[in-house]
Amino acid sequence: MAIAAADCRASVDALLSRNRCTAPVAHARQLAMYLAHVGLGLSQSEVAQAFGRDRSTVAYACRRIEDLRDDAEFDCEVSRMEAWLRWAAAA
């Protein structure tokens, strides 16, 4: 969560908030969910529980980030975050 929050200039508390949020915070939350699922290999149910959301919300977030990865610049950023996440998890 911290990686996505920092990259999107949002707080971890904002990502975990149950209240409606701004588009940048929603994007950061979707990115964090995607990284937890794809980068860490957590199931969508595990990610949903960690974020206090429904599994279908995680599935939507993952589809949304996958669609955005068609943009080469965004794809490069996400790849960088995935590599950093794998490195941090291995440490």
C-alpha positions as CSV (number, residue, x, y, z in Angstrom):
1,M,0.0,0.0,0.0
2,A,2.8,2.4,0.9
3,I,4.4,2.0,-2.5
4,A,1.3,2.9,-4.4
5,A,0.4,5.6,-1.9
6,A,3.8,7.3,-2.2
7,D,3.8,7.0,-6.0
8,C,0.4,8.7,-6.2
9,R,1.0,11.1,-3.4
10,A,-1.7,9.8,-1.2
11,S,-1.7,8.5,2.4
12,V,-2.1,4.9,3.3
13,D,-5.0,6.0,5.6
14,A,-6.7,7.5,2.5
15,L,-6.3,4.2,0.6
16,L,-8.0,2.3,3.5
17,S,-10.7,4.8,4.1
18,R,-14.3,3.6,3.6
19,N,-15.5,7.1,2.6
20,R,-15.8,8.3,-0.9
21,C,-12.6,9.7,-2.2
22,T,-11.0,11.7,-5.0
23,A,-10.0,10.1,-8.3
24,P,-6.3,10.1,-7.5
25,V,-6.9,8.3,-4.2
26,A,-9.1,5.7,-5.9
27,H,-6.4,5.2,-8.6
28,A,-3.8,4.7,-5.8
29,R,-6.0,2.2,-4.1
30,Q,-6.6,0.3,-7.3
31,L,-2.9,0.3,-8.0
32,A,-2.1,-1.0,-4.5
33,M,-4.7,-3.8,-4.9
34,Y,-3.2,-4.7,-8.2
35,L,0.3,-4.8,-6.8
36,A,-0.8,-6.9,-3.8
37,H,-2.5,-9.4,-6.1
38,V,-0.1,-9.5,-9.1
39,G,3.2,-8.4,-7.4
40,L,2.8,-10.4,-4.1
41,G,0.7,-13.2,-5.4
42,L,-2.1,-12.7,-2.8
43,S,-5.5,-14.0,-3.8
44,Q,-8.2,-11.4,-4.6
45,S,-10.0,-12.5,-1.5
46,E,-6.9,-11.9,0.7
47,V,-6.4,-8.4,-0.9
48,A,-10.1,-7.6,-0.4
49,Q,-9.8,-8.5,3.3
50,A,-6.7,-6.4,3.7
51,F,-8.4,-3.4,2.1
52,G,-11.8,-3.9,3.8
53,R,-13.4,-4.3,0.4
54,D,-15.3,-6.9,-1.6
55,R,-13.5,-9.4,-3.9
56,S,-15.3,-8.0,-6.9
57,T,-13.8,-4.6,-6.1
58,V,-10.3,-6.1,-6.3
59,A,-11.2,-7.8,-9.6
60,Y,-12.4,-4.5,-11.0
61,A,-9.2,-2.7,-9.8
62,C,-7.0,-5.4,-11.4
63,R,-8.8,-5.1,-14.7
64,R,-8.6,-1.3,-14.6
65,I,-4.8,-1.3,-14.0
66,E,-4.3,-4.0,-16.7
67,D,-6.1,-1.7,-19.1
68,L,-4.0,1.3,-18.2
69,R,-0.8,-0.8,-18.7
70,D,-1.5,-0.4,-22.5
71,D,0.2,3.0,-22.0
72,A,4.0,2.4,-22.2
73,E,4.9,5.0,-19.6
74,F,2.4,3.7,-17.1
75,D,3.5,0.1,-17.8
76,C,7.1,1.1,-17.1
77,E,6.1,2.7,-13.8
78,V,4.1,-0.3,-12.7
79,S,6.9,-2.7,-13.7
80,R,9.3,-0.6,-11.6
81,M,6.9,-0.8,-8.6
82,E,6.5,-4.6,-9.0
83,A,10.3,-5.0,-9.1
84,W,10.7,-2.8,-6.0
85,L,8.0,-4.7,-4.2
86,R,9.6,-8.1,-5.0
87,W,12.9,-6.8,-3.8
88,A,11.4,-5.5,-0.5
89,A,9.4,-8.7,0.0
90,A,12.6,-10.8,-0.4
91,A,14.6,-8.6,2.1
